[in-house]
Amino acid sequence: MGDKRQHSIPVPRLYKEASKILRQYENKEGSLKTLVYKGKYKNYKRIYGLLCKTVENSAAIKTALAESNLYIKESKFDPYLAQVLTQEMLGKGLLGDCRPILTLLKYEDKIRSLMSSCHFKQSSHEKRECSPRYVRVNTLKTSMSDVQFQLDSEGWIFQEYDSAQVTYDDFLCLINNLEESTYLRDYHIPDLLIFPPNTPFWDSILYECNAVILQDKASCLPVFLSSLKSGANVIDACAAPGNKTSYIAAAISDNGHVLAVEKDFERYQTLQKLLNERGTTCVTFLNKDFTKLLHDKHSDVEFIFVDPSCSSSGLSLHNDEIPEQRIRSLAAFQVCILLHALSFPSVKEVIYSTCSVNIEENEEVIQEALKRFNHQFELENLGQKLPGWKHFGNENFVFGEKCLRTRTDVDKCHGFFVAKFVRKVTEHNVAINSSFSLHKKEKKRKHKRNVNDTAIMLLDGENSDAACPRRKKQRGKNIKELHNKNDEH
């Protein structure tokens, strides 16, 4: 019984799921992050880390496997599983008794030799072309100073610069020339740190305790460019997987209300899990199609973020042409969501964004929205908040210069588009805002009366458990404490 035949021992679930996701990714079925969150393996950080490294080293791994003659001698070996197992073998090390693992280990020496040869080493020019690693400090859990304290203890060197003396062009040069052990603070977004390309963070204590979030600069821009303040009432219309939502919560200091809306149930579950781990207490979740939300049930919403499904043409996912029919279908969907967001009577700002570079999904969507709502909304000039920024909307559109675009080759981040609708100031709007302010004040007065009533009940000893208001969840541990605890072990 103890001598199980190799083929009867199953491949570990991590590798099996990772190979399945890698196949979907290479078939252009979605971004890596989306596919991971939709997958069945629930340790998202572990599988996402493994897949990111596999994709980063994909060209070298594929060539090494081909030149090792693995596929000639083992013709039935799944190439996607082979890539995942090779990355694990070269990284953490490969353990297991299933047939694919034992087979690959026979080729380990040859694969390592091929991987370490000069044929696979990147030139300095190629390294400069890679996007840097962006890391957002999660201020719901910790502070920038605590994160830098931990980074300093790990041997990282903070490269300081004077933003008053350094131009954006100078800053881009600093990114290009980052040394392996150095990091920068972003030129525009204060909570964003920049590390050399492919810097691993998956095993970092900062990542494990959700003190930092791996989030590209481009996807931080919609929240950064908004006018969010503490106490705001916000709807995130397409919330999953949750990076943007957690940044919204941080931008309002976790004080206010954020409704995170997600139509897909599996993505909705992932959204809840991630937001709870990241320390948000002001977020509520709704598993529903955003376009089905009724105005009267959300009459106090002030900000709506619209980041709908798109072609993802701004990511490295797509190097080939996307069918025009697919783009047109997405654009119709994007227009529908944006129009619904703009139709809420109380909303002051609607921020629209995509990780697409296609005009059909960006400027043309904005144009359609302005045809319907030009009398109520105008576009804010986003360049004013980003000193030195170079890329804006297509100049063939009257409003193009007010929108913002990112270019991967210049701005060192994903290709992205952002437009910000701001409600025009009219006498009618002033009356609505005045009524809204009175409504908020009345809600506060009612809340204060309820708190006072609760205090009286507690003093009287009546129903003390039921009367006690729910406390906010405890903030994450201080990074210094985690660092000290790590040292003790």
Secondary structure, DSSP 8 states (H G I E B T S, - for coil): -----GGGS---HHHHHHHHHHHHHHTTSS-HHHHHHHSS---HHHHHHHHHHHHHTHHHHHHHHHHTTHHHHSTTS-HHHHHHHHHHHHTT-----SHHHHHHHTTHHHHHHHHHSGGG---HHHHHHS--EEEEE-TTT--HHHHHHHHHHTT-EE----TTT--HHHHHHHHHT--TTEEEE-SS-TTEEEE-TT---TT-HHHHTTSEEE--HHHHHHHHTS---TT-EEEETT-TT-HHHHHHHHHTTT-SEEEEE-SSHHHHHHHHHHHHHTT-SSEEEE-S-GGG--GGGGTT--EEEE------TTSTT--S---HHHHHHHHHHHHHHHHHHHT-TT--EEEEEES---GGGTHHHHHHHHHHHTTTEEE--GGGGSTT---BS-TTSTTGGGSEEE-HHHHSS--EEEEEEEE---HHHHHHHHHHHHHHHHHHHHHHHHHHHHHHHHHHTSSHHHHS----------HHHHHHHHHH-
